[in-house]
Protein backbone atom coordinates (compact mmCIF):
# COMPACT_ATOMS: atom_id res chain seq x y z
CA UNK A 1 0.00 0.00 0.00
CA UNK A 2 1.28 3.45 -0.90
CA UNK A 3 2.28 5.35 2.25
CA UNK A 4 0.78 8.53 0.85
CA UNK A 5 -2.54 6.83 0.19
CA UNK A 6 -5.50 8.26 2.11
CA UNK A 7 -6.23 4.70 3.28
CA UNK A 8 -3.13 4.95 5.50
CA UNK A 9 -3.13 7.05 8.65
CA UNK A 10 0.14 8.72 9.51
CA UNK A 11 -0.48 8.60 13.26
CA UNK A 12 -1.15 4.85 13.15
CA UNK A 13 2.01 4.26 11.10
CA UNK A 14 3.91 6.38 13.62
CA UNK A 15 2.67 4.26 16.55
CA UNK A 16 3.22 0.93 14.78
CA UNK A 17 6.71 1.92 13.65
CA UNK A 18 7.58 2.99 17.19
CA UNK A 19 6.18 -0.32 18.42
CA UNK A 20 8.57 -2.20 16.13
CA UNK A 21 11.44 -0.21 17.65
CA UNK A 22 10.19 -1.22 21.11
CA UNK A 23 10.21 -4.90 20.17
CA UNK A 24 13.76 -4.63 18.83
CA UNK A 25 14.77 -2.73 21.98
CA UNK A 26 13.24 -5.31 24.32
CA UNK A 27 15.04 -8.18 22.59
CA UNK A 28 18.33 -6.25 22.42
CA UNK A 29 18.29 -5.34 26.13
CA UNK A 30 17.16 -8.73 27.42
CA UNK A 31 20.70 -10.24 27.66
CA UNK A 32 21.82 -7.20 29.67
CA UNK A 33 19.08 -7.04 32.30
CA UNK A 34 21.64 -7.61 35.05
CA UNK A 35 22.59 -3.96 34.44
CA UNK A 36 20.33 -1.43 36.17
CA UNK A 37 19.77 0.91 33.21
CA UNK A 38 19.25 -1.91 30.71
CA UNK A 39 16.76 -3.56 33.08
CA UNK A 40 14.86 -0.28 33.46
CA UNK A 41 14.65 0.21 29.69
CA UNK A 42 13.72 -3.43 29.12
CA UNK A 43 10.92 -3.30 31.71
CA UNK A 44 9.35 0.02 30.71
CA UNK A 45 9.47 -0.82 26.99
CA UNK A 46 6.90 -3.56 27.58
CA UNK A 47 3.89 -1.82 26.12
CA UNK A 48 4.63 -3.21 22.66
CA UNK A 49 1.89 -5.85 22.36
CA UNK A 50 -1.05 -3.55 23.28
CA UNK A 51 0.23 -1.09 20.68
CA UNK A 52 0.29 -3.86 18.07
CA UNK A 53 -3.32 -4.68 18.90
CA UNK A 54 -4.37 -1.03 18.76
CA UNK A 55 -2.76 -0.56 15.34
CA UNK A 56 -4.34 -3.78 14.05
CA UNK A 57 -7.76 -2.54 15.12
CA UNK A 58 -7.18 0.88 13.58
CA UNK A 59 -6.02 -0.75 10.34
CA UNK A 60 -9.17 -2.87 10.20
CA UNK A 61 -11.40 0.15 10.82
CA UNK A 62 -12.39 0.48 7.15
CA UNK A 63 -13.21 -3.24 6.99
CA UNK A 64 -15.25 -2.94 10.20
CA UNK A 65 -17.62 -0.53 8.41
CA UNK A 66 -18.67 -3.27 6.02
CA UNK A 67 -21.54 -5.39 7.26
CA UNK A 68 -21.39 -8.27 7.38
CA UNK A 69 -17.81 -9.52 6.97
CA UNK A 70 -17.50 -12.67 4.86
CA UNK A 71 -15.88 -14.65 7.65
CA UNK A 72 -14.52 -17.51 5.57
CA UNK A 73 -12.87 -15.28 2.99
CA UNK A 74 -11.56 -12.88 5.65
CA UNK A 75 -10.00 -15.71 7.67
CA UNK A 76 -8.48 -17.30 4.55
CA UNK A 77 -6.88 -14.00 3.50
CA UNK A 78 -5.58 -13.21 6.97
CA UNK A 79 -4.26 -16.71 7.64
CA UNK A 80 -2.43 -16.74 4.29
CA UNK A 81 -1.00 -13.27 4.94
CA UNK A 82 0.39 -14.39 8.30
CA UNK A 83 1.24 -18.06 7.89
CA UNK A 84 2.93 -17.98 4.48
CA UNK A 85 5.63 -15.47 5.58
CA UNK A 86 6.10 -17.37 8.87
CA UNK A 87 6.51 -20.72 7.14
CA UNK A 88 8.78 -19.18 4.48
CA UNK A 89 10.97 -17.71 7.19
CA UNK A 90 11.14 -21.06 9.00
CA UNK A 91 12.35 -22.80 5.82
CA UNK A 92 15.19 -20.27 5.51
CA UNK A 93 15.92 -20.36 9.25
CA UNK A 94 16.23 -24.15 9.49
CA UNK A 95 18.13 -24.39 6.19
CA UNK A 96 20.68 -21.93 7.62
CA UNK A 97 20.76 -23.86 10.90
CA UNK A 98 21.47 -27.15 9.12
CA UNK A 99 24.17 -25.53 6.96
CA UNK A 100 25.92 -24.06 10.01
CA UNK A 101 25.75 -27.36 11.90
CA UNK A 102 27.07 -29.26 8.89
CA UNK A 103 29.97 -26.80 8.61
CA UNK A 104 30.76 -27.24 12.32
CA UNK A 105 30.29 -30.98 12.71
CA UNK A 106 30.17 -32.40 9.15
CA UNK A 107 26.88 -33.99 10.18
CA UNK A 108 23.54 -33.20 8.58
CA UNK A 109 21.04 -32.74 11.42
CA UNK A 110 17.41 -31.65 11.18
CA UNK A 111 15.86 -30.68 14.56
CA UNK A 112 12.43 -32.17 13.86
CA UNK A 113 10.86 -31.59 17.30
CA UNK A 114 12.17 -28.03 17.41
CA UNK A 115 10.85 -27.34 13.89
CA UNK A 116 7.41 -28.79 14.66
CA UNK A 117 7.22 -26.62 17.77
CA UNK A 118 7.94 -23.54 15.66
CA UNK A 119 5.64 -24.58 12.83
CA UNK A 120 2.59 -25.66 14.84
CA UNK A 121 2.89 -23.90 18.19
CA UNK A 122 4.69 -20.75 16.91
CA UNK A 123 7.49 -21.38 19.38
CA UNK A 124 5.23 -20.75 22.38
CA UNK A 125 5.95 -24.21 23.79
CA UNK A 126 8.93 -25.47 21.77
CA UNK A 127 10.87 -24.04 18.89
CA UNK A 128 12.53 -20.71 18.23
CA UNK A 129 10.22 -18.84 20.63
CA UNK A 130 9.44 -15.81 18.44
CA UNK A 131 6.10 -16.86 16.98
CA UNK A 132 3.97 -14.97 19.48
CA UNK A 133 3.34 -12.18 16.94
CA UNK A 134 1.84 -14.68 14.48
CA UNK A 135 -0.25 -16.31 17.22
CA UNK A 136 -1.45 -12.89 18.37
CA UNK A 137 -2.45 -11.74 14.89
CA UNK A 138 -4.21 -15.05 14.18
CA UNK A 139 -6.19 -14.59 17.39
CA UNK A 140 -7.13 -11.07 16.33
CA UNK A 141 -8.26 -12.37 12.93
CA UNK A 142 -10.42 -15.01 14.60
CA UNK A 143 -12.15 -12.62 17.03
CA UNK A 144 -12.59 -9.69 14.63
CA UNK A 145 -15.87 -10.90 13.02
CA UNK A 146 -17.32 -11.53 16.50
CA UNK A 147 -16.37 -8.03 17.69
CA UNK A 148 -17.98 -6.72 14.54
CA UNK A 149 -21.12 -8.66 15.50
CA UNK A 150 -20.92 -7.16 19.02
CA UNK A 151 -20.80 -3.69 17.49
CA UNK A 152 -24.03 -4.29 15.63
CA UNK A 153 -25.81 -5.10 18.91
CA UNK A 154 -24.00 -2.68 21.24
CA UNK A 155 -24.33 0.68 19.55
CA UNK A 156 -22.22 2.55 22.11
CA UNK A 157 -18.57 1.56 21.81
CA UNK A 158 -17.93 2.83 25.35
CA UNK A 159 -19.90 -0.14 26.70
CA UNK A 160 -17.55 -2.63 25.06
CA UNK A 161 -14.51 -0.69 26.25
CA UNK A 162 -15.87 -0.59 29.81
CA UNK A 163 -16.43 -4.38 29.81
CA UNK A 164 -12.87 -5.06 28.72
CA UNK A 165 -11.48 -2.61 31.28
CA UNK A 166 -13.56 -4.45 33.91
CA UNK A 167 -11.80 -7.71 33.04
CA UNK A 168 -8.40 -6.07 33.59
CA UNK A 169 -9.56 -4.80 37.00
CA UNK A 170 -10.49 -8.39 37.95
CA UNK A 171 -6.97 -9.52 37.07
CA UNK A 172 -5.62 -6.75 39.31
CA UNK A 173 -6.79 -8.80 42.29
CA UNK A 174 -6.97 -12.36 40.93
CA UNK A 175 -3.81 -13.37 39.08
CA UNK A 176 -3.35 -16.90 37.68
CA UNK A 177 -1.01 -19.04 39.76
CA UNK A 178 1.98 -20.99 38.46
CA UNK A 179 -0.20 -23.99 37.62
CA UNK A 180 -2.05 -21.99 34.97
CA UNK A 181 0.77 -19.66 33.99
CA UNK A 182 0.91 -20.97 30.43
CA UNK A 183 -2.88 -20.83 30.14
CA UNK A 184 -2.63 -17.30 31.53
CA UNK A 185 -0.98 -16.26 28.28
CA UNK A 186 -4.26 -17.07 26.56
CA UNK A 187 -6.21 -15.18 29.21
CA UNK A 188 -3.93 -12.33 28.24
CA UNK A 189 -5.87 -11.82 25.03
CA UNK A 190 -9.14 -11.07 26.84
CA UNK A 191 -8.42 -7.72 28.52
CA UNK A 192 -5.90 -6.82 25.82
CA UNK A 193 -8.75 -6.86 23.32
CA UNK A 194 -9.47 -3.44 24.84
CA UNK A 195 -6.72 -2.04 22.62
CA UNK A 196 -7.89 -3.85 19.51
CA UNK A 197 -11.50 -2.80 20.11
CA UNK A 198 -10.40 0.76 20.85
CA UNK A 199 -8.38 0.73 17.62
CA UNK A 200 -11.52 -0.25 15.70
CA UNK A 201 -13.26 2.83 17.14
CA UNK A 202 -10.27 5.16 17.23
CA UNK A 203 -11.57 7.39 14.44
CA UNK A 204 -14.76 7.99 16.46
CA UNK A 205 -12.84 9.19 19.54
CA UNK A 206 -9.91 10.84 17.76
CA UNK A 207 -11.36 14.36 17.64
CA UNK A 208 -13.14 14.13 21.00
CA UNK A 209 -10.19 13.25 23.25
CA UNK A 210 -7.16 15.36 24.00
CA UNK A 211 -4.14 13.09 23.63
CA UNK A 212 -1.95 15.03 26.05
CA UNK A 213 -4.71 15.13 28.66
CA UNK A 214 -5.40 11.39 28.45
CA UNK A 215 -1.67 10.58 28.59
CA UNK A 216 -1.19 12.73 31.71
CA UNK A 217 -4.32 11.34 33.39
CA UNK A 218 -3.43 7.70 32.76
CA UNK A 219 0.20 8.33 33.65
CA UNK A 220 -0.86 9.80 37.00
CA UNK A 221 -3.20 6.84 37.56
CA UNK A 222 -0.35 4.43 36.80
CA UNK A 223 1.99 6.18 39.28
CA UNK A 224 -0.74 6.15 41.94
CA UNK A 225 -1.33 2.42 41.45
CA UNK A 226 2.41 1.79 41.52
CA UNK A 227 2.60 3.49 44.92
CA UNK A 228 -0.36 1.51 46.29
CA UNK A 229 0.89 -1.83 45.00
CA UNK A 230 4.37 -1.20 46.40
CA UNK A 231 2.88 -1.00 49.91
CA UNK A 232 1.46 -4.52 49.53
CA UNK A 233 4.71 -6.07 48.31
CA UNK A 234 3.47 -6.75 44.76
CA UNK A 235 5.93 -7.22 41.94
CA UNK A 236 5.90 -3.89 40.11
CA UNK A 237 7.71 -5.06 36.98
CA UNK A 238 5.46 -4.48 34.00
CA UNK A 239 6.18 -7.89 32.50
CA UNK A 240 5.03 -9.50 35.77
CA UNK A 241 1.63 -7.82 35.27
CA UNK A 242 1.43 -8.51 31.54
CA UNK A 243 0.19 -12.13 31.45
CA UNK A 244 -2.71 -11.54 31.80
CA UNK A 245 -2.67 -7.74 31.84
CA UNK A 246 -4.22 -6.06 34.86
CA UNK A 247 -5.39 -2.49 35.17
CA UNK A 248 -1.99 -1.37 36.47
CA UNK A 249 -0.38 -2.58 33.24
CA UNK A 250 -3.13 -1.35 30.93
CA UNK A 251 -3.12 2.15 32.42
CA UNK A 252 0.61 2.40 31.64
CA UNK A 253 -0.01 1.20 28.08
CA UNK A 254 -2.84 3.69 27.52
CA UNK A 255 -0.60 6.49 28.82
CA UNK A 256 2.17 5.38 26.45
CA UNK A 257 -0.20 5.14 23.49
CA UNK A 258 -1.61 8.64 23.95
CA UNK A 259 1.85 10.05 24.63
CA UNK A 260 2.93 8.72 21.21
CA UNK A 261 -0.18 10.15 19.54
CA UNK A 262 0.52 13.51 21.20
CA UNK A 263 4.17 13.35 20.10
CA UNK A 264 3.14 12.66 16.50
CA UNK A 265 0.70 15.57 16.55
CA UNK A 266 3.39 17.88 18.00
CA UNK A 267 6.00 16.87 15.41
CA UNK A 268 3.49 17.27 12.58
CA UNK A 269 2.40 20.72 13.71
CA UNK A 270 5.78 22.18 14.70
CA UNK A 271 8.38 20.39 12.56
CA UNK A 272 6.51 19.33 9.43
CA UNK A 273 9.20 20.78 7.12
CA UNK A 274 12.16 19.69 9.22
CA UNK A 275 14.31 17.19 7.28
CA UNK A 276 15.34 15.29 10.40
CA UNK A 277 11.71 14.89 11.44
CA UNK A 278 10.78 13.79 7.92
CA UNK A 279 13.53 11.17 7.97
CA UNK A 280 12.46 9.97 11.42
CA UNK A 281 8.80 9.66 10.44
CA UNK A 282 9.63 8.06 7.09
CA UNK A 283 11.73 5.45 8.89
CA UNK A 284 8.86 4.70 11.28
CA UNK A 285 6.44 4.53 8.36
CA UNK A 286 8.73 2.07 6.60
CA UNK A 287 8.93 -0.07 9.74
CA UNK A 288 5.14 0.05 9.99
CA UNK A 289 4.51 -0.92 6.36
CA UNK A 290 6.92 -3.86 6.57
CA UNK A 291 6.36 -4.76 10.22
CA UNK A 292 5.86 -8.51 9.80
CA UNK A 293 8.93 -9.14 7.66
CA UNK A 294 11.07 -6.81 9.76
CA UNK A 295 9.99 -8.72 12.85
CA UNK A 296 10.87 -12.03 11.21
CA UNK A 297 14.28 -10.92 9.93
CA UNK A 298 15.26 -9.41 13.25
CA UNK A 299 15.28 -12.96 14.66
CA UNK A 300 18.25 -13.76 12.43
CA UNK A 301 19.98 -10.51 13.39
CA UNK A 302 19.51 -11.41 17.07
CA UNK A 303 21.25 -14.73 16.46
CA UNK A 304 24.14 -12.97 14.69
CA UNK A 305 24.61 -10.34 17.43
CA UNK A 306 24.43 -13.09 20.07
CA UNK A 307 27.30 -14.90 18.30
CA UNK A 308 29.46 -11.75 18.15
CA UNK A 309 28.38 -10.26 21.51
CA UNK A 310 31.51 -11.19 23.45
CA UNK A 311 33.84 -11.01 20.45
CA UNK A 312 32.92 -7.38 19.71
CA UNK A 313 32.26 -6.39 23.32
CA UNK A 314 28.74 -5.19 22.50
CA UNK A 315 26.43 -3.45 24.95
CA UNK A 316 22.65 -3.13 24.79
CA UNK A 317 22.75 0.23 23.00
CA UNK A 318 25.13 -0.94 20.27
CA UNK A 319 23.23 -4.20 19.86
CA UNK A 320 19.93 -2.35 19.43
CA UNK A 321 21.46 0.07 16.90
CA UNK A 322 23.07 -2.77 14.97
CA UNK A 323 19.76 -4.63 14.71
CA UNK A 324 17.76 -1.52 13.81
CA UNK A 325 20.39 -0.31 11.36
CA UNK A 326 20.65 -3.74 9.80
CA UNK A 327 16.90 -3.84 9.23
CA UNK A 328 16.77 -0.38 7.65
CA UNK A 329 19.93 -0.75 5.58
CA UNK A 330 19.06 -4.18 4.21
CA UNK A 331 15.55 -3.16 3.19
CA UNK A 332 15.61 0.55 2.40
CA UNK A 333 18.20 3.14 1.38
CA UNK A 334 18.52 6.43 3.32
CA UNK A 335 17.75 8.38 0.13
CA UNK A 336 14.40 6.68 -0.38
CA UNK A 337 13.52 7.25 3.25
CA UNK A 338 13.71 10.98 2.58
CA UNK A 339 11.52 10.58 -0.50
CA UNK A 340 8.89 7.97 0.46
C-alpha positions as CSV (number, residue, x, y, z in Angstrom):
1,X,0.0,0.0,0.0
2,X,1.3,3.4,-0.9
3,X,2.3,5.3,2.2
4,X,0.8,8.5,0.9
5,X,-2.5,6.8,0.2
6,X,-5.5,8.3,2.1
7,X,-6.2,4.7,3.3
8,X,-3.1,5.0,5.5
9,X,-3.1,7.0,8.6
10,X,0.1,8.7,9.5
11,X,-0.5,8.6,13.3
12,X,-1.1,4.9,13.1
13,X,2.0,4.3,11.1
14,X,3.9,6.4,13.6
15,X,2.7,4.3,16.6
16,X,3.2,0.9,14.8
17,X,6.7,1.9,13.6
18,X,7.6,3.0,17.2
19,X,6.2,-0.3,18.4
20,X,8.6,-2.2,16.1
21,X,11.4,-0.2,17.7
22,X,10.2,-1.2,21.1
23,X,10.2,-4.9,20.2
24,X,13.8,-4.6,18.8
25,X,14.8,-2.7,22.0
26,X,13.2,-5.3,24.3
27,X,15.0,-8.2,22.6
28,X,18.3,-6.3,22.4
29,X,18.3,-5.3,26.1
30,X,17.2,-8.7,27.4
31,X,20.7,-10.2,27.7
32,X,21.8,-7.2,29.7
33,X,19.1,-7.0,32.3
34,X,21.6,-7.6,35.1
35,X,22.6,-4.0,34.4
36,X,20.3,-1.4,36.2
37,X,19.8,0.9,33.2
38,X,19.2,-1.9,30.7
39,X,16.8,-3.6,33.1
40,X,14.9,-0.3,33.5
41,X,14.7,0.2,29.7
42,X,13.7,-3.4,29.1
43,X,10.9,-3.3,31.7
44,X,9.4,0.0,30.7
45,X,9.5,-0.8,27.0
46,X,6.9,-3.6,27.6
47,X,3.9,-1.8,26.1
48,X,4.6,-3.2,22.7
49,X,1.9,-5.8,22.4
50,X,-1.0,-3.6,23.3
51,X,0.2,-1.1,20.7
52,X,0.3,-3.9,18.1
53,X,-3.3,-4.7,18.9
54,X,-4.4,-1.0,18.8
55,X,-2.8,-0.6,15.3
56,X,-4.3,-3.8,14.0
57,X,-7.8,-2.5,15.1
58,X,-7.2,0.9,13.6
59,X,-6.0,-0.7,10.3
60,X,-9.2,-2.9,10.2
61,X,-11.4,0.1,10.8
62,X,-12.4,0.5,7.2
63,X,-13.2,-3.2,7.0
64,X,-15.2,-2.9,10.2
65,X,-17.6,-0.5,8.4
66,X,-18.7,-3.3,6.0
67,X,-21.5,-5.4,7.3
68,X,-21.4,-8.3,7.4
69,X,-17.8,-9.5,7.0
70,X,-17.5,-12.7,4.9
71,X,-15.9,-14.6,7.7
72,X,-14.5,-17.5,5.6
73,X,-12.9,-15.3,3.0
74,X,-11.6,-12.9,5.7
75,X,-10.0,-15.7,7.7
76,X,-8.5,-17.3,4.6
77,X,-6.9,-14.0,3.5
78,X,-5.6,-13.2,7.0
79,X,-4.3,-16.7,7.6
80,X,-2.4,-16.7,4.3
81,X,-1.0,-13.3,4.9
82,X,0.4,-14.4,8.3
83,X,1.2,-18.1,7.9
84,X,2.9,-18.0,4.5
85,X,5.6,-15.5,5.6
86,X,6.1,-17.4,8.9
87,X,6.5,-20.7,7.1
88,X,8.8,-19.2,4.5
89,X,11.0,-17.7,7.2
90,X,11.1,-21.1,9.0
91,X,12.4,-22.8,5.8
92,X,15.2,-20.3,5.5
93,X,15.9,-20.4,9.2
94,X,16.2,-24.1,9.5
95,X,18.1,-24.4,6.2
96,X,20.7,-21.9,7.6
97,X,20.8,-23.9,10.9
98,X,21.5,-27.1,9.1
99,X,24.2,-25.5,7.0
100,X,25.9,-24.1,10.0
101,X,25.7,-27.4,11.9
102,X,27.1,-29.3,8.9
103,X,30.0,-26.8,8.6
104,X,30.8,-27.2,12.3
105,X,30.3,-31.0,12.7
106,X,30.2,-32.4,9.1
107,X,26.9,-34.0,10.2
108,X,23.5,-33.2,8.6
109,X,21.0,-32.7,11.4
110,X,17.4,-31.7,11.2
111,X,15.9,-30.7,14.6
112,X,12.4,-32.2,13.9
113,X,10.9,-31.6,17.3
114,X,12.2,-28.0,17.4
115,X,10.8,-27.3,13.9
116,X,7.4,-28.8,14.7
117,X,7.2,-26.6,17.8
118,X,7.9,-23.5,15.7
119,X,5.6,-24.6,12.8
120,X,2.6,-25.7,14.8
121,X,2.9,-23.9,18.2
122,X,4.7,-20.8,16.9
123,X,7.5,-21.4,19.4
124,X,5.2,-20.8,22.4
125,X,6.0,-24.2,23.8
126,X,8.9,-25.5,21.8
127,X,10.9,-24.0,18.9
128,X,12.5,-20.7,18.2
129,X,10.2,-18.8,20.6
130,X,9.4,-15.8,18.4
131,X,6.1,-16.9,17.0
132,X,4.0,-15.0,19.5
133,X,3.3,-12.2,16.9
134,X,1.8,-14.7,14.5
135,X,-0.3,-16.3,17.2
136,X,-1.4,-12.9,18.4
137,X,-2.5,-11.7,14.9
138,X,-4.2,-15.0,14.2
139,X,-6.2,-14.6,17.4
140,X,-7.1,-11.1,16.3
141,X,-8.3,-12.4,12.9
142,X,-10.4,-15.0,14.6
143,X,-12.1,-12.6,17.0
144,X,-12.6,-9.7,14.6
145,X,-15.9,-10.9,13.0
146,X,-17.3,-11.5,16.5
147,X,-16.4,-8.0,17.7
148,X,-18.0,-6.7,14.5
149,X,-21.1,-8.7,15.5
150,X,-20.9,-7.2,19.0
151,X,-20.8,-3.7,17.5
152,X,-24.0,-4.3,15.6
153,X,-25.8,-5.1,18.9
154,X,-24.0,-2.7,21.2
155,X,-24.3,0.7,19.5
156,X,-22.2,2.5,22.1
157,X,-18.6,1.6,21.8
158,X,-17.9,2.8,25.3
159,X,-19.9,-0.1,26.7
160,X,-17.5,-2.6,25.1
161,X,-14.5,-0.7,26.2
162,X,-15.9,-0.6,29.8
163,X,-16.4,-4.4,29.8
164,X,-12.9,-5.1,28.7
165,X,-11.5,-2.6,31.3
166,X,-13.6,-4.5,33.9
167,X,-11.8,-7.7,33.0
168,X,-8.4,-6.1,33.6
169,X,-9.6,-4.8,37.0
170,X,-10.5,-8.4,38.0
171,X,-7.0,-9.5,37.1
172,X,-5.6,-6.8,39.3
173,X,-6.8,-8.8,42.3
174,X,-7.0,-12.4,40.9
175,X,-3.8,-13.4,39.1
176,X,-3.3,-16.9,37.7
177,X,-1.0,-19.0,39.8
178,X,2.0,-21.0,38.5
179,X,-0.2,-24.0,37.6
180,X,-2.0,-22.0,35.0
181,X,0.8,-19.7,34.0
182,X,0.9,-21.0,30.4
183,X,-2.9,-20.8,30.1
184,X,-2.6,-17.3,31.5
185,X,-1.0,-16.3,28.3
186,X,-4.3,-17.1,26.6
187,X,-6.2,-15.2,29.2
188,X,-3.9,-12.3,28.2
189,X,-5.9,-11.8,25.0
190,X,-9.1,-11.1,26.8
191,X,-8.4,-7.7,28.5
192,X,-5.9,-6.8,25.8
193,X,-8.8,-6.9,23.3
194,X,-9.5,-3.4,24.8
195,X,-6.7,-2.0,22.6
196,X,-7.9,-3.9,19.5
197,X,-11.5,-2.8,20.1
198,X,-10.4,0.8,20.8
199,X,-8.4,0.7,17.6
200,X,-11.5,-0.2,15.7
201,X,-13.3,2.8,17.1
202,X,-10.3,5.2,17.2
203,X,-11.6,7.4,14.4
204,X,-14.8,8.0,16.5
205,X,-12.8,9.2,19.5
206,X,-9.9,10.8,17.8
207,X,-11.4,14.4,17.6
208,X,-13.1,14.1,21.0
209,X,-10.2,13.3,23.2
210,X,-7.2,15.4,24.0
211,X,-4.1,13.1,23.6
212,X,-1.9,15.0,26.0
213,X,-4.7,15.1,28.7
214,X,-5.4,11.4,28.4
215,X,-1.7,10.6,28.6
216,X,-1.2,12.7,31.7
217,X,-4.3,11.3,33.4
218,X,-3.4,7.7,32.8
219,X,0.2,8.3,33.7
220,X,-0.9,9.8,37.0
221,X,-3.2,6.8,37.6
222,X,-0.4,4.4,36.8
223,X,2.0,6.2,39.3
224,X,-0.7,6.2,41.9
225,X,-1.3,2.4,41.5
226,X,2.4,1.8,41.5
227,X,2.6,3.5,44.9
228,X,-0.4,1.5,46.3
229,X,0.9,-1.8,45.0
230,X,4.4,-1.2,46.4
231,X,2.9,-1.0,49.9
232,X,1.5,-4.5,49.5
233,X,4.7,-6.1,48.3
234,X,3.5,-6.7,44.8
235,X,5.9,-7.2,41.9
236,X,5.9,-3.9,40.1
237,X,7.7,-5.1,37.0
238,X,5.5,-4.5,34.0
239,X,6.2,-7.9,32.5
240,X,5.0,-9.5,35.8
241,X,1.6,-7.8,35.3
242,X,1.4,-8.5,31.5
243,X,0.2,-12.1,31.5
244,X,-2.7,-11.5,31.8
245,X,-2.7,-7.7,31.8
246,X,-4.2,-6.1,34.9
247,X,-5.4,-2.5,35.2
248,X,-2.0,-1.4,36.5
249,X,-0.4,-2.6,33.2
250,X,-3.1,-1.4,30.9
251,X,-3.1,2.1,32.4
252,X,0.6,2.4,31.6
253,X,0.0,1.2,28.1
254,X,-2.8,3.7,27.5
255,X,-0.6,6.5,28.8
256,X,2.2,5.4,26.5
257,X,-0.2,5.1,23.5
258,X,-1.6,8.6,23.9
259,X,1.9,10.0,24.6
260,X,2.9,8.7,21.2
261,X,-0.2,10.1,19.5
262,X,0.5,13.5,21.2
263,X,4.2,13.3,20.1
264,X,3.1,12.7,16.5
265,X,0.7,15.6,16.6
266,X,3.4,17.9,18.0
267,X,6.0,16.9,15.4
268,X,3.5,17.3,12.6
269,X,2.4,20.7,13.7
270,X,5.8,22.2,14.7
271,X,8.4,20.4,12.6
272,X,6.5,19.3,9.4
273,X,9.2,20.8,7.1
274,X,12.2,19.7,9.2
275,X,14.3,17.2,7.3
276,X,15.3,15.3,10.4
277,X,11.7,14.9,11.4
278,X,10.8,13.8,7.9
279,X,13.5,11.2,8.0
280,X,12.5,10.0,11.4
281,X,8.8,9.7,10.4
282,X,9.6,8.1,7.1
283,X,11.7,5.5,8.9
284,X,8.9,4.7,11.3
285,X,6.4,4.5,8.4
286,X,8.7,2.1,6.6
287,X,8.9,-0.1,9.7
288,X,5.1,0.0,10.0
289,X,4.5,-0.9,6.4
290,X,6.9,-3.9,6.6
291,X,6.4,-4.8,10.2
292,X,5.9,-8.5,9.8
293,X,8.9,-9.1,7.7
294,X,11.1,-6.8,9.8
295,X,10.0,-8.7,12.9
296,X,10.9,-12.0,11.2
297,X,14.3,-10.9,9.9
298,X,15.3,-9.4,13.3
299,X,15.3,-13.0,14.7
300,X,18.2,-13.8,12.4
301,X,20.0,-10.5,13.4
302,X,19.5,-11.4,17.1
303,X,21.2,-14.7,16.5
304,X,24.1,-13.0,14.7
305,X,24.6,-10.3,17.4
306,X,24.4,-13.1,20.1
307,X,27.3,-14.9,18.3
308,X,29.5,-11.8,18.2
309,X,28.4,-10.3,21.5
310,X,31.5,-11.2,23.5
311,X,33.8,-11.0,20.4
312,X,32.9,-7.4,19.7
313,X,32.3,-6.4,23.3
314,X,28.7,-5.2,22.5
315,X,26.4,-3.5,24.9
316,X,22.7,-3.1,24.8
317,X,22.7,0.2,23.0
318,X,25.1,-0.9,20.3
319,X,23.2,-4.2,19.9
320,X,19.9,-2.3,19.4
321,X,21.5,0.1,16.9
322,X,23.1,-2.8,15.0
323,X,19.8,-4.6,14.7
324,X,17.8,-1.5,13.8
325,X,20.4,-0.3,11.4
326,X,20.7,-3.7,9.8
327,X,16.9,-3.8,9.2
328,X,16.8,-0.4,7.6
329,X,19.9,-0.8,5.6
330,X,19.1,-4.2,4.2
331,X,15.6,-3.2,3.2
332,X,15.6,0.5,2.4
333,X,18.2,3.1,1.4
334,X,18.5,6.4,3.3
335,X,17.8,8.4,0.1
336,X,14.4,6.7,-0.4
337,X,13.5,7.3,3.3
338,X,13.7,11.0,2.6
339,X,11.5,10.6,-0.5
340,X,8.9,8.0,0.5
